[in-house]
Amino acid sequence: MSAETEFENRGMNVSRRGFIGGLAAAGAFVAGGLSGCAAGNSTESKSSKGDSDASQSKPQDISETVDCDIVVVGAGISGLAAAVQAGQNGDKVLLLEKASAVGGNGMGTECVFAIGSHYQQEQGIEINPVDVIAKELEESQYRVDGSLWMDLIEHSADNIDWLEECGVGFNGTVDTYSPGGLYATAHWFEGECGAVGYVPAMQAAAEAEGVEIRFSTSASQLIMSDGKISGLYAKDGSGNDIQINCRAVILASGGIGGNKELLLKEGWSQAQLDEMLFQCVPTVEGDGYQMATAIGAKDYISQCADQVFNAIEAFGTDTSAPYNSPLNGGFGLTSMGPCLWVNQEGDRFTPEDLGYINMAAQATACKGNSASYAIFDQSLLDACTQDPADAEVAAAAFASENSKSIVKADTVAELAENFGIDPSVLQMTVDRYNELCRKGSDTDFGKRAEFMTPLENGPFYMGKMVNLLVVIDGGLMTNKRAEVLDSEHAPIPGLYAVGLDGAMLWRNVYTQNMPGTQMGNNINSGRNAANAASKYIKA
C-alpha cells in the first residue's frame, strides 16, 4: 500500500501494520543474542602478547571444564546461524545463552534481504546489485567497505535456500517492506515474525546438528595462549565459574544497546539517556565488545550505527512482537508524517516524514535539540487507537499525571504554556504550517503533500519526543570473514564477531532503505564466521 493511499483521508480504517504501509516494526531489521558481563576494557593490543591471563583476573574456583571446537556466545539470530553452520561443518559447538530461551532481539524480526532468490525469480523481480551497493556507499559517504556489501549480496540467495533447508518458513511475500524501501528485497517469514518463522526452526536445526545449548550461562572473559584464542570463562545460572577450552570463539552478544555506560561512550548525553526508552532486550549489554576490547580488539564504538527512533514516554513502548503498534511501536504516531515537529524554541526544524526515507533519521534529526515535540489533532490519535489495546494505552496516558510528557488542550497557546514555550512563537509556527498545508506544498522543508494536514480544529495534543532505542549496530571492527581485528587491523586468531557485535555495513546511522539487510547480515556474518572458524581450526 502506498503512502498516498494511506493518507488520502484522515478517517481511514487503520490496521497495526497498514497504517504506515508496513514501515512499522521496531524489530524489522533487528537481531542479536545474549552473552555475559565482561571484565575490564582496554584498547591496548594484547593479541600478540601470549597469555591474556597476565592482564585479567582468572576465576579462582573453576567448577567445570569443558572442551569443544567452537563456542558461540549468544543465541540470537546471528548466533543461531553461526551455531547451525558450524554444526553442519562437523565442528563440536557449544552455544551459550545468557537468557533462559533463544531469540534475543530477533524475536520481532520480520524478513530477510536477498537478491536473486528463487522467490524473486518466480515473481519476475530483477535487481541490479550495483544499484544497491552504489546507494549504500553513497549514503555512508563512502565510509563503508563495499566488499562487505558484495559478499552479502553474492551469498543472499543461497542464504534463503539454506534457511529453508534448515526448516525456516517463508510465506512467499517479497516486497519493499515500506514506502521507504528502495527495492523488493524483503523476504517475509511465516507468521511475519522471527519468533514464528525463524527462531524455533533454527533452534531445532542446531540441536539436530549436535550443538549443545547452555541457557542462563554468561560468557565473562576470553582466554588467549600464544597470541591465539584458546577458550573463555563463563558463569552458569548458579554463579559457578566454568572454563571452556576451544579453538575459536564467535561473539554474537547483540551489541551494546542495553549498557548506558557504553552508550555514553558512543556519544549519547546523560540527559538523553535519562529519558530514553528501550526496546532492546535489557540483557544486551555489550558483553562481546567488552571481552574483545579487553584482549586488544580494535575499539570501533564511535562508528556504531544507531537504530533509535522517536516516541512519547506516556505511551510507553509496544511489548508484543513484531512491535508495530501505530501508537507506540518503533514507527509510531510521532513518526508517521502528519505530526508537526517543533524544537524547544517552538520552531519547526525538519520534514516530519523523514522516517520514510530512513527510520533511524528520526532521532538523528532531533539529537541536537534540547527538546523536541510532536503536535497532532484528534483525528490522528483516533486513527492510531483503533486497536483496543492501543486505545487502552492512550486512555491510561491521559488519565495519569503526564503533563511533562503529553498534554491535551483546546488552543495552541495552552500547549505552549505547558512546555514553557513562548505561545506567540508556537502560534506563528502552527499558522505557517497550516498555510503550507492549505497550499499543498511544503516550501519550507519539503515534506510530501500527502502528509500535510492542517492543525485547525481542537482538541490539540503535544507530546515531548524522547529516544526509543531498538539496537546499536557494531562496536568491533571485523572483515568479511567476521574475524575480529586488533588495533593494527590484523585478525585476532580464533576470534569472530557477528550480527550486531560486528556490523560493518553501516556507520553511525543504520540506512533502512534496503529491506531486510540487518537480518541478512546477521545470517550471512554468522555463516561466514562459522566457515572461517572451521577452516582456521582444520589448518
C-alpha positions in Angstrom: 0.0 0.0 0.0 1.4 3.4 -0.9 1.8 6.3 1.5 -0.6 8.3 -0.8 -3.3 5.7 -0.4 -2.7 5.5 3.3 -3.3 9.2 4.0 -5.7 10.2 1.3 -8.2 10.9 4.1 -7.9 11.3 7.8 -10.8 9.0 8.6 -9.3 5.9 7.1 -9.6 2.4 8.6 -6.1 1.7 10.0 -4.5 -1.6 10.8 -1.5 -2.0 13.0 0.7 -2.6 10.0 -1.3 -1.0 7.2 -1.4 2.5 8.7 2.2 3.1 7.8 2.4 0.9 4.8 4.5 -1.7 6.6 7.2 0.6 8.0 6.1 -0.2 11.5 8.2 -2.7 13.2 10.9 -1.6 15.6 12.3 -5.1 15.3 12.2 -5.0 11.5 15.9 -5.4 10.9 16.9 -6.3 14.4 18.6 -9.4 15.6 21.1 -10.3 18.3 21.9 -12.6 21.1 22.8 -12.6 24.7 26.1 -13.1 26.5 27.6 -12.3 29.8 29.1 -9.3 31.6 32.8 -9.0 30.8 35.7 -8.0 32.8 37.8 -4.9 32.1 38.2 -2.9 28.9 41.4 -1.9 27.2 42.4 -0.6 23.8 46.0 -1.7 24.0 46.5 -4.7 21.8 47.3 -7.9 23.5 46.5 -10.2 20.6 50.2 -11.0 20.1 51.4 -11.0 23.7 50.7 -14.6 24.6 48.6 -15.5 27.6 45.8 -13.0 28.3 45.6 -14.2 31.9 48.5 -12.0 32.6 46.3 -8.9 32.3 43.0 -10.3 33.5 41.9 -12.0 36.7 41.4 -15.7 36.3 38.4 -17.1 38.3 39.7 -18.7 41.5 37.3 -21.7 41.6 36.6 -23.5 38.4 33.6 -25.8 38.9 33.7 -27.4 35.5 36.0 -27.6 32.5 34.5 -28.2 29.0 36.3 -28.9 25.7 34.9 -28.1 22.3 35.9 -26.7 18.9 33.9 -23.5 18.8 32.0 -21.5 21.4 29.2 -19.2 20.1 28.3 -16.5 22.6 24.7 -15.6 22.3 21.7 -17.5 20.8 20.0 -14.7 18.8 19.6 -14.6 15.1 23.3 -14.4 14.2 24.4 -16.8 17.0 21.9 -19.4 15.8 23.0 -19.1 12.2 26.7 -19.5 13.3 25.9 -22.5 15.5 23.9 -24.3 12.9 26.5 -23.7 10.2 29.4 -24.8 12.5 27.5 -27.9 13.4 26.9 -28.7 9.8 30.7 -28.3 9.2 31.3 -31.1 11.7 32.7 -28.9 14.5 31.8 -29.6 18.1 29.9 -26.5 19.1 28.8 -25.1 22.5 26.2 -22.3 22.3 26.0 -20.1 25.4 22.8 -18.1 26.1 22.6 -15.6 28.9 18.8 -15.8 29.0 16.5 -18.8 29.5 15.5 -19.1 25.9 16.9 -18.4 22.4 15.9 -15.5 20.2 17.1 -12.3 21.8 16.2 -9.1 19.9 15.5 -11.3 16.9 12.0 -12.4 18.1 10.5 -9.3 16.4 12.3 -9.5 13.1 10.1 -10.0 10.0 12.1 -10.5 6.8 15.5 -11.3 5.2 17.3 -9.5 2.5 18.2 -11.3 -0.7 18.9 -10.6 -4.4 18.3 -13.4 -7.0 16.4 -15.7 -4.7 14.1 -18.3 -6.2 11.1 -16.3 -4.9 12.3 -13.2 -6.8 12.9 -15.3 -9.9 9.4 -16.8 -9.7 7.9 -13.4 -9.3 9.9 -11.7 -12.0 11.8 -9.4 -9.6 15.1 -8.3 -11.1 17.5 -6.1 -9.1 20.9 -5.0 -10.3 23.4 -5.5 -7.4 25.4 -2.5 -8.3 22.5 -0.2 -7.7 22.2 -1.5 -4.1 25.9 -1.2 -3.5 26.3 2.3 -5.0 23.3 3.6 -3.0 24.7 2.3 0.3 28.2 3.6 -0.4 26.7 7.0 -1.2 24.6 7.1 2.0 27.5 6.2 4.1 29.6 8.9 2.4 31.8 6.1 1.2 33.0 5.2 4.7 31.9 1.6 4.5 33.8 -1.2 2.7 31.8 -2.1 -0.4 33.3 -5.6 -0.5 31.2 -6.4 2.6 28.1 -5.4 0.7 29.2 -7.5 -2.3 29.7 -10.5 0.0 26.2 -10.2 1.5 24.6 -9.8 -2.0 26.6 -12.7 -3.5 25.5 -15.1 -0.8 22.0 -13.8 -0.1 20.1 -16.1 -2.5 22.0 -19.1 -1.1 21.2 -18.0 2.4 17.5 -18.2 1.6 17.9 -21.7 0.3 20.0 -22.7 3.3 17.4 -21.3 5.7 14.7 -23.3 4.1 16.8 -26.4 4.3 17.2 -25.7 8.0 13.4 -25.6 8.3 12.8 -21.8 8.3 9.5 -20.9 6.8 8.8 -18.1 4.4 5.3 -17.0 3.4 6.3 -16.2 -0.2 5.9 -12.4 0.1 8.8 -10.4 -1.4 8.3 -6.6 -1.3 9.9 -3.3 -0.4 8.7 -3.7 3.1 7.7 0.0 3.4 7.3 3.2 1.4 10.9 3.9 2.2 12.2 0.7 0.8 14.0 1.1 -2.5 13.9 -2.5 -3.8 11.8 -5.6 -3.3 14.5 -7.4 -1.2 12.3 -8.3 1.8 11.6 -12.0 2.1 8.9 -12.4 4.8 8.8 -15.2 7.4 5.8 -17.4 8.0 3.8 -15.6 10.6 5.5 -12.3 9.7 7.7 -12.7 12.7 11.1 -14.2 13.6 9.6 -15.7 16.7 7.4 -17.9 14.5 9.3 -18.3 11.2 13.0 -18.3 12.3 13.8 -18.9 15.9 12.1 -22.3 16.6 13.3 -23.8 13.4 16.9 -22.7 13.9 17.0 -23.9 17.5 15.8 -27.3 16.2 18.4 -27.3 13.5 21.2 -26.5 15.9 20.1 -29.3 18.2 19.8 -31.7 15.3 23.5 -31.0 14.4 24.6 -31.8 17.9 25.0 -28.3 19.1 24.9 -28.1 22.9 22.9 -25.1 24.1 23.5 -23.9 27.7 20.9 -21.4 29.0 21.4 -18.9 31.8 25.1 -19.1 31.1 27.1 -15.9 30.7 30.5 -15.6 28.9 32.7 -13.4 31.0 36.3 -13.5 29.8 38.3 -14.7 26.8 41.4 -16.8 27.2 44.5 -16.4 25.0 47.5 -18.6 24.7 50.5 -17.8 22.4 48.5 -14.9 20.8 45.5 -17.1 19.9 42.1 -17.7 21.4 42.2 -20.8 23.5 38.9 -20.6 25.3 36.8 -18.5 27.7 35.4 -18.4 31.2 31.7 -18.3 31.8 29.3 -18.4 34.7 26.3 -20.7 35.0 22.9 -19.8 36.4 24.1 -20.6 39.9 27.1 -18.3 39.6 29.7 -21.1 39.2 32.7 -20.4 37.1 33.2 -22.6 34.0 36.4 -22.9 31.9 35.7 -23.8 28.2 38.7 -24.8 26.2 38.2 -24.2 22.4 40.0 -23.2 19.3 37.6 -20.4 18.2 35.0 -18.1 19.8 32.2 -16.4 17.8 30.8 -13.4 19.6 27.0 -12.9 18.9 26.0 -11.0 22.0 23.7 -8.5 20.4 25.6 -5.2 20.6 25.8 -2.5 23.3 22.2 -1.3 23.4 21.4 -2.2 27.0 24.5 -0.7 28.5 24.2 3.0 29.4 27.9 3.4 30.2 28.8 2.2 26.7 26.1 4.4 25.2 27.7 7.4 26.9 31.0 6.3 25.4 29.3 6.0 22.0 28.2 9.7 22.2 24.8 10.0 23.8 24.4 12.6 26.5 23.4 11.7 30.1 20.2 13.8 29.7 19.2 11.8 26.6 19.9 8.5 28.4 17.9 9.6 31.5 14.7 9.9 29.4 15.5 7.2 26.8 13.1 4.3 26.3 14.5 0.9 25.4 13.0 -1.6 23.0 16.1 -3.9 23.0 16.5 -6.9 25.3 17.8 -5.4 28.5 20.5 -8.0 28.9 22.2 -7.0 25.7 25.0 -5.1 27.5 28.0 -5.1 25.2 29.5 -8.2 26.5 31.1 -9.3 23.3 32.5 -5.8 22.8 33.9 -5.7 26.3 35.5 -9.1 26.2 37.1 -8.5 22.8 38.5 -5.0 23.6 39.9 -6.4 26.8 42.3 -8.5 24.8 43.2 -5.9 22.2 40.4 -5.8 19.7 40.0 -2.5 17.7 37.6 -0.3 19.6 35.1 0.9 16.9 32.4 2.1 19.2 32.5 5.7 17.9 31.4 4.3 14.5 28.4 2.3 15.8 25.2 2.7 13.8 22.1 3.8 15.8 18.7 2.2 15.3 17.0 4.8 17.5 13.5 6.2 16.9 11.2 8.8 18.4 8.5 8.1 21.0 6.3 9.7 23.6 7.1 8.4 27.1 3.5 8.5 28.3 2.5 6.0 25.6 5.3 3.6 26.5 6.6 1.1 24.0 5.0 -1.8 22.2 5.8 -5.0 24.0 4.4 -7.5 21.6 6.5 -8.8 18.6 6.8 -7.5 16.0 6.5 -4.2 17.9 4.4 -2.4 15.4 1.7 -0.6 17.2 0.8 2.6 15.4 0.5 4.3 18.7 3.8 3.4 20.4 5.7 1.0 18.1 9.1 1.6 16.7 7.5 3.7 14.0 4.5 5.0 16.0 2.4 8.1 16.0 5.1 10.7 16.3 7.0 9.5 13.2 4.2 8.7 10.7 4.4 12.1 8.9 1.2 14.0 9.7 2.5 15.5 13.0 4.1 18.9 13.3 7.5 18.8 15.0 8.9 21.8 16.9 12.1 22.3 19.0 12.5 23.9 22.4 12.0 27.3 20.9 8.7 26.4 19.2 10.3 26.4 15.7 9.8 23.8 13.1 13.2 22.2 12.1 12.8 19.3 9.7 10.4 17.5 7.4 8.4 15.2 9.6 8.1 12.4 7.1 11.9 11.7 7.0 11.2 8.3 8.6 10.0 7.1 5.3 13.5 7.7 3.9 15.3 6.3 6.9 13.5 5.3 10.2 16.7 6.0 12.2 16.9 9.5 10.8 14.1 10.5 13.2 16.2 10.6 16.3 19.2 11.9 14.4 17.2 15.0 13.3 16.2 15.6 16.9 19.5 14.8 18.6 20.8 18.4 18.5 17.7 19.8 20.2 17.4 20.2 24.0 13.8 19.2 23.5 11.6 18.1 20.6 7.8 18.0 20.4 5.1 16.5 18.2 1.8 18.3 17.7 -1.2 16.5 16.3 -5.0 16.5 16.5 -7.8 14.2 17.5 -8.2 12.6 14.1 -4.7 11.3 14.1 -5.0 10.0 17.6 -8.2 8.2 16.7 -6.5 6.6 13.7 -3.8 5.3 15.9 -6.1 3.8 18.6 -8.4 1.7 16.6 -6.9 -1.4 18.2 -8.5 -1.8 21.7 -5.0 -2.4 23.2 -3.8 0.9 21.8 -6.9 2.7 22.9 -6.3 1.4 26.4 -2.7 2.7 26.4 -3.9 6.2 25.3 -6.6 6.3 27.9 -4.2 5.4 30.7 -1.7 8.0 29.5 -4.2 10.9 29.7 -5.7 9.6 33.0 -2.3 9.9 34.8 -0.1 12.8 35.6 1.8 13.1 32.3 1.8 16.8 31.6 5.6 16.7 31.2 5.2 14.1 28.5 1.9 14.9 26.7 -0.9 17.4 27.1 -4.3 17.9 25.5 -5.6 21.4 25.0 -8.2 23.4 23.1 -5.7 26.0 22.0 -2.1 26.2 20.7 -1.3 28.7 23.5 -2.2 26.2 26.2 0.1 23.6 24.6 3.0 26.1 24.5 2.5 27.2 28.1 2.5 23.6 29.4 6.0 23.1 27.9 7.4 26.5 28.7 7.4 27.7 25.1 6.6 31.2 24.0 2.9 31.0 22.9 3.3 33.6 20.2 6.2 31.8 18.6 4.4 28.4 18.6 1.2 30.0 17.2 3.2 31.6 14.4 4.8 28.2 13.7 1.4 26.5 13.6 -0.1 29.2 11.4 2.8 28.9 8.9 2.4 25.2 8.9 -1.3 25.4 8.3 -0.7 27.9 5.4 1.6 25.4 3.7 -0.9 22.6 4.2 -3.6 24.6 2.6 -1.3 25.3 -0.4 -0.5 21.6 -0.6 3.3 22.3 -0.8 5.9 22.4 2.0 8.1 25.1 0.6 10.0 25.3 3.9 11.2 21.7 4.4 9.8 19.7 1.5 7.5 17.3 3.4 5.4 15.4 0.9 1.9 16.7 0.3 0.1 13.6 1.4 1.3 14.2 4.9 0.5 17.9 5.0 -2.7 18.0 7.2 -3.5 21.4 8.9 -4.0 21.6 12.6 -7.1 23.7 12.7 -9.7 22.1 14.9 -9.1 21.3 18.6 -8.6 19.5 20.8 -4.9 19.5 20.0 -2.2 17.3 21.5 1.5 18.0 22.1 3.9 15.3 23.2 7.6 15.5 24.1 9.5 13.2 21.9 12.2 11.0 23.6 14.6 8.5 22.1 13.4 4.9 21.6 16.5 2.7 21.3 16.0 -0.5 19.4 19.5 -1.7 18.9 23.0 -0.4 18.3 25.0 -1.9 15.4 28.6 -2.6 15.8 31.4 -1.8 18.2 34.1 -4.2 17.0 36.0 -3.9 13.7 35.7 -7.0 11.6 36.4 -8.1 8.0 34.2 -10.1 5.6 35.2 -13.3 7.2 33.8 -11.9 10.5 37.3 -12.0 12.0 37.8 -9.5 14.9 40.6 -7.1 14.1 43.2 -5.6 16.5 44.4 -2.1 16.7 46.7 -2.7 13.7 43.7 -4.1 11.7 45.1 -7.6 11.9 42.9 -10.6 12.7 43.0 -11.9 16.2 43.4 -15.7 15.6 40.4 -17.6 16.6 38.1 -14.6 17.4 35.0 -13.7 15.4 32.1 -11.2 15.8 28.8 -11.4 14.0 25.4 -9.7 13.9 25.3 -6.6 16.0 28.7 -7.1 17.6 30.5 -6.6 14.3 28.0 -4.8 11.9 30.4 -3.2 9.5 27.9 -2.4 6.7 26.9 0.9 8.3 28.4 3.9 10.1 26.6 6.0 12.8 23.1 5.7 11.3 21.6 2.5 10.0 20.3 3.0 6.5 16.9 1.3 6.4 16.2 1.6 2.7 17.4 -1.8 1.7 14.8 -4.0 3.3 16.0 -7.0 5.4 19.7 -6.1 5.3 20.1 -6.2 9.1 18.7 -9.7 9.2 20.5 -10.7 6.1 23.8 -9.5 7.6 23.2 -11.4 10.8 22.7 -14.6 9.0 25.4 -14.1 6.5 28.0 -13.0 9.0 27.1 -15.9 11.3 27.7 -18.4 8.4 30.9 -16.6 7.3 32.3 -16.8 10.9 31.5 -20.5 11.2 33.0 -21.4 7.9 36.1 -19.3 8.6 36.5 -20.7 12.1 36.2 -24.3 10.7 38.9 -23.6 8.2 41.1 -22.0 10.8 40.7 -25.0 13.2 41.5 -27.5 10.5 44.5 -25.5 9.3 
